[in-house]
Amino acid sequence: MKRIACLTINQKIHKKVTSFVRRCEEDYRLQIETVADSIAESRGSKPIILLAGPSGSGKTTSALRLEEYLDKAGMETHTISMDNYFLPLDEATAERDEEGRIDFESPSRLDIELLGKHMEMLSRGEEIEIPTFDFTHQTRGEEVRRLHIDEGEMIIFEGIHALNPAVMGAHADIANGVYVSVRTRLESKSGELLHPSHLRLMRRIIRDKLFRGRDCIATMKMFPSVERGEDKYIMPYKRFSQYSINTFMPYEPSVYKDWLLDDLRGARDSGFEFPSLDLMIDILEYLERVPEDLVPGTSLIREFIGGSELVY
């Protein structure tokens, strides 16, 4: 597990912020390209890419960047977000955790039958209609996306359960697995370490506020359930991946400062208690700000703050 000190981040911002941003983005790009080049070597026997990772890990951007690179290399590739295969929420029948709360992280939330059917249809060259999912209302949208793949093309299935044998196991022998997550700890000015899961939480808070109609406190209240789901349904299966990508960019917390700091302070001032809340505030207060306009349009950070040139 890597670590980086906030002091080091500030020093790099002071030295030349544009160069710092560019190096962070290039490091991520090189990881994507290295994985894509290796996957391309086995595309004949493994035309499927299963890309998984915990919530807030940057799966969608990583999948689209892999697709973009493979396309440009002459290997037509398509990405399917498994989020679109979530079933509409039925509170009466939904699986629940040990405390009786709805288990939003369970694979049972997926329409596994439809997903398997679509994979079989794609393998036969048939056209499928990919559903859409409305996270705000926890129901399926009216729109569908039509897709078929020709011989020699590749397909990426991206989602938190992409490596779970109960969901995708029947196709593992014709697939390469990719696991993406934050693999870096942030060290505060006092030497405390912020766990990567809380860096992903920062991303979730911003995304949920902007795109899922959920405020800061609501997202933090969900975090124990999310973390339980990751430990139970995601982490045990990362061993099935052939490749891993660290999606952390050292300059990203400095971008999030404008989006997060006031909300986190407001949560603390309201009396809300959460592990690492004070630490997240201390880190964001100490870090130098990096303005949003320095974030490239194809950056993974755009998955959470918006304004991406990629089509999600």
C-alpha positions in Angstrom: 0.0 0.0 0.0 1.4 3.3 -1.0 1.3 6.5 1.0 1.8 10.2 0.2 2.1 13.1 2.6 -0.1 16.2 2.2 3.1 18.2 2.7 4.5 16.6 -0.4 1.4 17.4 -2.4 1.5 21.0 -1.3 5.2 21.2 -2.3 4.5 19.9 -5.8 1.6 22.3 -6.2 3.8 25.2 -5.2 6.6 24.2 -7.5 4.5 23.9 -10.6 0.9 22.9 -10.4 0.3 22.2 -14.1 3.3 19.9 -14.3 2.1 18.1 -11.2 -1.4 17.6 -12.6 0.1 16.3 -15.9 2.4 13.8 -14.2 -0.5 12.4 -12.1 -2.7 12.0 -15.2 0.2 10.4 -17.2 0.9 7.8 -14.4 -2.8 6.7 -14.6 -2.7 6.7 -18.4 0.4 4.5 -18.4 -1.4 2.0 -16.1 -4.3 1.8 -18.5 -2.2 1.4 -21.6 0.0 -1.3 -20.0 -3.1 -3.3 -19.0 -4.7 -2.8 -22.4 -1.6 -4.0 -24.3 -1.4 -7.1 -22.2 -5.1 -7.9 -22.6 -4.8 -7.4 -26.4 -2.4 -10.2 -26.6 -5.0 -12.7 -25.5 -8.0 -11.2 -27.2 -8.5 -14.2 -29.5 -9.2 -16.6 -26.6 -10.5 -14.0 -24.1 -12.7 -11.4 -25.8 -14.3 -10.3 -22.5 -12.9 -8.0 -19.9 -14.4 -8.1 -16.4 -13.6 -4.8 -14.6 -14.5 -4.6 -11.0 -13.7 -2.5 -7.9 -15.4 -1.0 -4.9 -17.7 2.0 -5.0 -15.9 5.2 -5.9 -12.9 3.5 -7.4 -13.3 5.0 -10.8 -14.5 1.8 -12.6 -16.5 3.6 -15.3 -13.7 5.9 -16.4 -11.1 3.1 -16.3 -13.4 1.0 -18.5 -14.0 3.8 -21.0 -10.3 4.7 -21.1 -9.4 1.0 -21.8 -12.1 1.0 -24.5 -10.7 4.2 -26.0 -7.1 2.9 -26.1 -8.1 -0.5 -27.6 -10.3 1.2 -30.2 -7.5 3.4 -31.3 -5.2 0.4 -31.5 -7.6 -1.2 -34.0 -9.5 -3.5 -31.6 -13.1 -2.4 -31.6 -14.3 -2.6 -27.9 -17.6 -1.9 -26.2 -18.4 -1.1 -22.6 -21.4 -2.3 -20.6 -22.0 -0.9 -17.2 -23.5 -3.6 -15.0 -25.2 -0.8 -12.9 -27.8 -0.8 -15.6 -28.8 -4.4 -14.7 -29.8 -3.5 -11.1 -33.4 -4.6 -10.4 -36.0 -2.0 -9.3 -36.0 -1.8 -5.5 -38.8 -3.7 -3.8 -38.6 -3.0 -0.1 -40.9 -6.0 0.7 -38.6 -8.6 -0.9 -35.2 -6.9 -0.9 -32.3 -8.8 0.8 -31.4 -7.2 4.2 -28.3 -7.2 6.3 -27.8 -8.4 9.8 -29.4 -5.2 11.2 -32.5 -5.4 9.0 -31.5 -2.7 6.6 -31.8 -3.1 2.8 -28.5 -4.6 1.5 -27.9 -2.3 -1.5 -24.5 -4.0 -2.1 -25.8 -7.5 -2.5 -25.4 -9.3 -5.9 -29.1 -10.1 -5.6 -29.8 -6.5 -6.6 -28.6 -7.5 -10.1 -30.8 -9.1 -12.7 -28.3 -12.0 -13.1 -30.7 -13.9 -15.3 -31.0 -11.1 -17.9 -27.2 -10.4 -17.7 -26.4 -14.0 -18.4 -28.9 -14.1 -21.3 -27.4 -11.0 -22.8 -23.9 -12.4 -22.6 -25.0 -15.5 -24.4 -26.8 -13.5 -27.1 -23.7 -11.3 -27.6 -21.5 -14.4 -28.0 -23.9 -15.5 -30.8 -23.7 -12.2 -32.6 -27.3 -11.3 -31.6 -28.4 -7.8 -30.7 -29.3 -7.0 -27.1 -31.3 -4.2 -25.5 -29.3 -3.0 -22.4 -31.6 -1.5 -19.8 -30.9 1.7 -17.9 -31.2 2.4 -14.2 -32.4 5.5 -12.3 -30.5 5.6 -9.1 -32.5 8.5 -7.7 -35.7 6.6 -7.9 -34.2 3.1 -7.7 -36.0 1.9 -10.8 -35.4 1.1 -14.4 -35.4 3.9 -16.9 -37.5 3.9 -20.1 -34.5 4.1 -22.4 -32.6 1.1 -23.7 -29.3 0.8 -25.6 -29.0 -1.6 -28.5 -25.7 -3.4 -29.0 -24.3 -6.3 -31.0 -20.7 -7.2 -31.5 -19.0 -8.7 -34.5 -16.4 -11.4 -34.6 -13.0 -10.1 -33.3 -14.5 -7.3 -31.2 -14.1 -7.1 -27.4 -16.5 -6.2 -24.7 -15.9 -4.8 -21.2 -18.4 -5.6 -18.4 -17.9 -3.0 -15.6 -19.4 -3.2 -12.2 -18.7 -3.9 -8.5 -19.7 -7.6 -9.0 -17.9 -8.2 -12.3 -15.4 -10.7 -10.7 -18.0 -12.4 -8.5 -18.3 -16.1 -9.7 -22.0 -16.1 -8.7 -22.6 -13.4 -11.3 -19.9 -13.9 -14.0 -18.4 -17.3 -13.2 -19.7 -19.1 -16.3 -17.7 -16.8 -18.5 -14.4 -16.5 -16.5 -12.6 -18.8 -18.9 -13.0 -16.4 -21.8 -12.3 -13.3 -19.8 -9.5 -11.2 -18.3 -10.2 -9.7 -14.9 -9.2 -6.2 -14.0 -9.4 -4.8 -10.4 -9.4 -1.1 -9.9 -9.3 0.8 -6.6 -7.5 3.5 -4.6 -4.3 1.9 -3.3 -2.8 5.0 -1.6 -3.1 6.4 1.9 -3.0 10.2 2.5 -0.8 11.3 5.4 -2.0 14.4 7.2 0.3 17.1 8.5 0.2 15.4 12.0 1.1 12.0 10.5 -2.4 10.4 10.6 -3.2 8.2 7.7 -6.5 8.4 5.8 -7.6 5.0 4.6 -8.1 4.6 0.8 -11.8 3.7 1.5 -12.3 7.2 2.9 -10.6 8.7 -0.2 -13.2 6.8 -2.2 -15.9 8.2 0.2 -14.8 11.7 -0.7 -15.5 10.9 -4.4 -18.9 9.3 -3.5 -20.0 12.3 -1.5 -19.4 14.6 -4.4 -20.9 12.3 -7.0 -24.0 11.5 -4.8 -24.6 15.2 -4.3 -24.3 16.2 -7.9 -25.9 13.2 -9.6 -27.9 11.0 -7.2 -29.8 13.5 -5.1 -28.1 12.5 -1.8 -26.5 14.9 0.7 -23.2 14.6 2.5 -24.6 13.1 5.7 -26.8 10.6 3.9 -23.8 9.3 2.0 -21.8 9.0 5.1 -24.6 7.2 6.9 -24.6 4.6 4.1 -20.9 4.1 4.3 -20.9 1.3 6.9 -23.3 -0.7 4.8 -21.2 0.0 1.7 -18.0 -1.1 3.5 -19.7 -4.2 4.8 -20.8 -5.1 1.2 -17.2 -4.5 -0.1 -15.8 -6.8 2.5 -18.4 -9.5 1.8 -19.0 -9.2 -2.0 -16.1 -7.5 -3.6 -12.7 -7.9 -1.8 -12.8 -11.8 -1.7 -13.0 -11.9 -5.5 -10.2 -9.5 -6.4 -7.9 -12.5 -6.5 -9.6 -13.5 -9.7 -8.2 -10.5 -11.5 -5.1 -10.7 -13.7 -4.5 -7.0 -13.6 -4.9 -4.1 -11.1 -4.9 -0.4 -11.5 -4.4 2.2 -8.7 -6.8 5.0 -9.5 -5.6 7.5 -7.0 -4.2 10.8 -8.3 -2.2 12.7 -5.7 -3.7 16.1 -6.8 -7.3 15.0 -6.6 -8.0 15.9 -2.9 -6.9 19.4 -3.7 -9.5 19.6 -6.4 -12.1 18.2 -4.0 -11.4 20.9 -1.5 -13.9 23.3 -3.1 -16.6 20.6 -3.5 -16.3 19.0 -0.1 -14.9 21.1 2.7 -17.9 23.2 3.4 -20.2 20.2 3.4 -18.0 18.2 5.8 -17.7 21.2 8.1 -21.5 21.6 8.1 -21.9 17.9 8.9 -19.5 18.3 11.9 -21.2 21.5 13.1 -24.6 19.7 13.1 -23.3 17.2 15.6 -23.0 14.3 13.1 -20.3 11.8 14.1 -18.4 9.7 11.6 -14.9 8.0 11.7 -12.3 10.1 10.0 -14.6 13.1 9.6 -12.2 15.4 11.5 -9.3 13.9 9.6 -10.9 14.5 6.2 -11.6 18.1 7.2 -8.0 18.6 8.6 -6.5 17.3 5.3 -8.7 19.4 3.1 -8.0 22.5 5.2 -4.3 22.0 5.0 -4.0 21.1 1.3 -3.5 23.8 -1.3 -6.4 24.2 -3.7 -6.2 23.1 -7.3 -8.8 24.7 -9.5 -11.3 22.6 -11.4 -10.3 24.1 -14.8 -6.9 22.4 -14.5 -8.6 19.0 -14.5 -8.4 17.5 -18.1 -11.7 16.6 -19.7 -10.9 12.9 -19.8 -9.6 12.7 -16.2 -11.0 10.1 -13.9 -11.7 12.9 -11.5 -14.4 14.1 -13.9 -16.4 11.0 -13.1 -17.1 12.5 -9.7 -17.2 16.3 -10.3 -18.7 16.3 -13.7 -17.8 18.0 -17.0 -16.2 14.9 -18.5 -15.6 14.6 -22.3 -16.3 10.9 -21.9 -19.8 9.6 -22.4 -20.9 7.8 -19.2 
